[in-house]
Amino acid sequence: MEEKKDEVVVEHKKKIVVVPGELITDERKKLGQHVFIENGKVYSDTLGLSYPSSSVAYVVPLSGRYLPQRDDLIIGIVERLTMKGAMVNINSIYSCYLSADSVRDKLELGTIVSAKVDSVNETNEADLFDTRVFFGGEIISVTPSKVPRMVGKNGSMLSVLKEGTGCNLLVGRNGWVWAKDGDTAKLVKALRLIEKEAHFDNLTVKVEAFLKGKKVK
């Protein structure tokens, strides 16, 4: 599915909201995240969205902390300095260690960085690589599970947000958005709109209309 300049093509894929303990399927399927098996049936372990027609049984959480996955692009904040590096808060269960040798710029408390997740162990502790230091800007917190909608297909939603607010921004998969310059107040409102209506179709059109000052139903 591609979004063209004057045309929006919407993928219609049935989805339902499920609560913890709700039956997802009694069919034999591959298991994804946030599900468990009991007596041969698959149930949800969280509040989220389920896709009954999918060949994989999984649930996309509607809230919660970020669980790192390899190759995720994330935003982090230095929360503690060590002898040879720093501990970086990535909005997850555990902070990540970042060696001072892995970045060109000096790390200080509060320094904002972006990085990619290199590997994740069995307790969800992550190693980072390809780290970049940001100067200035602010962090906006969003729901991690809504991040794919904030980026959009081939970055379509991200382009709309940048053009509509004039902000330089980077959306981290961990639910933190770095933004600098432009109308950050409008950006926050647009991100909240996406969070609220992430499960609806034609969302890009609605956000674009909002950013242009048009009435949004």
TORTIBA-222470 format. One record per residue (C-alpha): x, y, z; residue in one letter. Coordinates in Angstrom, 2 decimals. Layout:
N
[[X Y Z] "A"]
...
//
This chain:
217
[[0.00 0.00 0.00] "M"]
[[1.49 3.35 -1.04] "E"]
[[0.26 6.83 -0.33] "E"]
[[0.46 9.19 -3.31] "K"]
[[0.35 12.97 -3.27] "K"]
[[-3.36 13.43 -3.99] "D"]
[[-4.62 9.95 -3.28] "E"]
[[-4.84 7.80 -0.19] "V"]
[[-5.16 4.03 -0.48] "V"]
[[-6.34 2.43 2.75] "V"]
[[-5.66 -1.15 3.75] "E"]
[[-8.76 -2.69 5.30] "H"]
[[-7.65 -5.27 7.84] "K"]
[[-10.11 -6.36 10.50] "K"]
[[-8.99 -5.63 14.03] "K"]
[[-10.64 -5.91 17.42] "I"]
[[-9.88 -4.54 20.87] "V"]
[[-9.12 -7.27 23.41] "V"]
[[-8.55 -7.25 27.16] "V"]
[[-6.20 -9.40 29.28] "P"]
[[-7.41 -13.02 29.37] "G"]
[[-9.64 -12.66 26.31] "E"]
[[-9.65 -15.49 23.76] "L"]
[[-7.70 -14.64 20.60] "I"]
[[-8.15 -17.91 18.71] "T"]
[[-8.62 -21.64 19.18] "D"]
[[-6.85 -22.34 15.87] "E"]
[[-3.26 -23.50 15.57] "R"]
[[-1.23 -20.42 14.68] "K"]
[[2.26 -19.07 15.12] "K"]
[[2.54 -17.05 18.32] "L"]
[[3.57 -13.40 18.39] "G"]
[[3.85 -10.94 21.27] "Q"]
[[1.49 -10.49 24.22] "H"]
[[-0.35 -13.81 23.96] "V"]
[[-0.27 -17.08 25.90] "F"]
[[-1.60 -20.61 25.44] "I"]
[[-3.95 -22.38 27.84] "E"]
[[-5.64 -25.72 27.05] "N"]
[[-4.69 -25.37 23.40] "G"]
[[-6.25 -21.92 23.03] "K"]
[[-4.52 -18.56 22.60] "V"]
[[-5.35 -15.65 24.91] "Y"]
[[-4.26 -12.03 25.21] "S"]
[[-2.09 -10.94 28.13] "D"]
[[-2.73 -7.22 27.67] "T"]
[[-5.19 -4.57 26.54] "L"]
[[-4.62 -4.08 22.83] "G"]
[[-5.54 -4.76 19.21] "L"]
[[-5.88 -8.27 17.76] "S"]
[[-6.05 -9.18 14.07] "Y"]
[[-8.21 -12.34 13.71] "P"]
[[-7.41 -12.86 10.01] "S"]
[[-3.65 -12.85 10.57] "S"]
[[-1.70 -16.11 10.30] "S"]
[[0.12 -15.10 13.51] "V"]
[[-1.68 -14.70 16.84] "A"]
[[-0.49 -11.49 18.46] "Y"]
[[-1.70 -8.36 20.24] "V"]
[[-0.48 -4.79 19.77] "V"]
[[-0.57 -3.15 23.25] "P"]
[[-2.44 0.12 23.64] "L"]
[[-0.16 1.21 26.48] "S"]
[[2.87 0.15 28.47] "G"]
[[6.67 0.45 28.66] "R"]
[[8.89 -0.10 25.66] "Y"]
[[10.38 -3.56 25.08] "L"]
[[13.56 -3.29 22.96] "P"]
[[13.86 -5.17 19.69] "Q"]
[[16.89 -5.49 17.46] "R"]
[[17.36 -2.68 14.90] "D"]
[[14.81 -0.41 16.58] "D"]
[[15.69 3.28 16.30] "L"]
[[15.31 4.79 19.76] "I"]
[[15.75 8.09 21.60] "I"]
[[17.56 8.11 24.93] "G"]
[[18.51 10.52 27.71] "I"]
[[21.74 10.27 29.71] "V"]
[[20.68 9.79 33.31] "E"]
[[23.97 8.84 35.00] "R"]
[[27.64 9.22 34.17] "L"]
[[30.16 6.43 34.79] "T"]
[[33.97 6.28 34.63] "M"]
[[34.01 5.31 30.95] "K"]
[[30.57 6.20 29.67] "G"]
[[27.00 6.75 30.75] "A"]
[[23.75 5.01 31.56] "M"]
[[21.01 5.98 29.14] "V"]
[[17.28 5.94 29.92] "N"]
[[15.41 4.52 26.91] "I"]
[[11.92 4.38 28.49] "N"]
[[12.27 0.67 29.14] "S"]
[[12.62 -1.63 32.14] "I"]
[[16.40 -1.22 32.14] "Y"]
[[18.74 1.59 31.19] "S"]
[[21.48 0.98 28.61] "C"]
[[25.22 1.41 29.05] "Y"]
[[26.83 3.68 26.46] "L"]
[[30.62 3.79 26.16] "S"]
[[32.11 7.26 25.80] "A"]
[[34.33 5.83 23.06] "D"]
[[31.26 5.09 20.92] "S"]
[[30.33 8.77 20.47] "V"]
[[32.33 11.76 19.26] "R"]
[[30.72 14.31 21.55] "D"]
[[31.02 14.59 25.31] "K"]
[[28.20 12.98 27.26] "L"]
[[26.62 14.96 30.07] "E"]
[[23.60 14.50 32.32] "L"]
[[20.51 15.18 30.25] "G"]
[[22.23 14.69 26.90] "T"]
[[19.74 13.45 24.29] "I"]
[[20.92 10.71 21.95] "V"]
[[19.52 8.54 19.21] "S"]
[[20.73 5.00 18.64] "A"]
[[19.81 1.64 17.19] "K"]
[[19.29 -1.50 19.25] "V"]
[[22.05 -3.98 18.48] "D"]
[[20.95 -6.92 20.60] "S"]
[[18.54 -7.76 23.43] "V"]
[[19.07 -10.43 26.09] "N"]
[[16.50 -12.64 27.81] "E"]
[[15.79 -9.98 30.46] "T"]
[[15.18 -7.25 27.83] "N"]
[[18.49 -5.46 28.44] "E"]
[[19.66 -3.87 25.19] "A"]
[[23.01 -3.01 23.63] "D"]
[[23.12 0.07 21.41] "L"]
[[25.07 1.12 18.31] "F"]
[[25.15 3.91 15.72] "D"]
[[24.73 6.52 18.45] "T"]
[[24.20 10.20 17.64] "R"]
[[24.15 13.15 20.06] "V"]
[[21.51 15.88 19.70] "F"]
[[22.02 19.49 20.77] "F"]
[[18.94 21.37 21.92] "G"]
[[15.38 20.35 21.25] "G"]
[[12.92 18.64 23.54] "E"]
[[11.50 15.19 24.19] "I"]
[[7.80 14.44 23.73] "I"]
[[6.53 11.22 25.28] "S"]
[[4.06 9.10 23.31] "V"]
[[2.67 5.57 23.59] "T"]
[[5.30 3.16 22.15] "P"]
[[2.69 0.96 20.46] "S"]
[[1.40 3.99 18.49] "K"]
[[4.81 4.88 17.03] "V"]
[[4.31 2.98 13.72] "P"]
[[1.25 5.16 13.05] "R"]
[[3.30 8.29 13.75] "M"]
[[5.80 7.23 11.12] "V"]
[[3.31 5.85 8.59] "G"]
[[3.83 3.78 5.47] "K"]
[[7.18 4.70 3.93] "N"]
[[7.39 7.63 6.37] "G"]
[[4.19 9.25 5.04] "S"]
[[2.85 10.43 8.41] "M"]
[[6.29 11.64 9.49] "L"]
[[6.51 13.79 6.35] "S"]
[[3.09 15.28 7.10] "V"]
[[4.14 16.11 10.66] "L"]
[[7.39 17.75 9.56] "K"]
[[5.76 19.80 6.81] "E"]
[[2.77 20.80 8.92] "G"]
[[4.77 21.95 11.96] "T"]
[[8.13 23.02 10.54] "G"]
[[9.83 20.94 13.23] "C"]
[[12.98 18.92 12.89] "N"]
[[11.99 15.66 14.52] "L"]
[[12.88 12.05 15.04] "L"]
[[10.39 9.49 16.29] "V"]
[[11.94 6.81 18.49] "G"]
[[10.40 3.35 18.55] "R"]
[[10.60 3.53 22.35] "N"]
[[7.90 6.20 22.55] "G"]
[[10.09 9.30 22.73] "W"]
[[10.01 11.93 20.02] "V"]
[[12.84 14.47 19.67] "W"]
[[11.71 17.82 18.26] "A"]
[[13.48 21.10 17.61] "K"]
[[12.39 24.39 16.07] "D"]
[[9.04 24.89 14.38] "G"]
[[5.66 24.80 16.14] "D"]
[[6.20 22.14 18.81] "T"]
[[2.87 22.95 20.48] "A"]
[[1.04 22.05 17.28] "K"]
[[3.21 18.94 16.94] "L"]
[[2.18 17.76 20.42] "V"]
[[-1.50 18.20 19.54] "K"]
[[-1.03 16.26 16.30] "A"]
[[0.74 13.42 18.13] "L"]
[[-2.07 13.25 20.69] "R"]
[[-4.58 13.06 17.83] "L"]
[[-2.67 10.12 16.35] "I"]
[[-2.56 8.38 19.74] "E"]
[[-6.29 8.83 20.20] "K"]
[[-7.29 7.61 16.74] "E"]
[[-4.46 5.23 15.83] "A"]
[[-6.90 2.38 15.22] "H"]
[[-8.91 4.32 12.59] "F"]
[[-8.34 4.38 8.84] "D"]
[[-7.58 7.55 6.83] "N"]
[[-5.62 8.93 9.78] "L"]
[[-2.99 10.63 7.63] "T"]
[[-5.70 12.66 5.87] "V"]
[[-7.18 13.68 9.23] "K"]
[[-3.82 14.75 10.67] "V"]
[[-2.96 16.69 7.53] "E"]
[[-6.30 18.51 7.73] "A"]
[[-5.70 19.32 11.42] "F"]
[[-2.26 20.75 10.71] "L"]
[[-3.72 22.96 7.97] "K"]
[[-6.26 24.35 10.41] "G"]
[[-9.25 22.57 8.96] "K"]
[[-12.03 21.18 11.14] "K"]
[[-11.44 17.53 12.06] "V"]
[[-14.48 15.33 12.76] "K"]
//
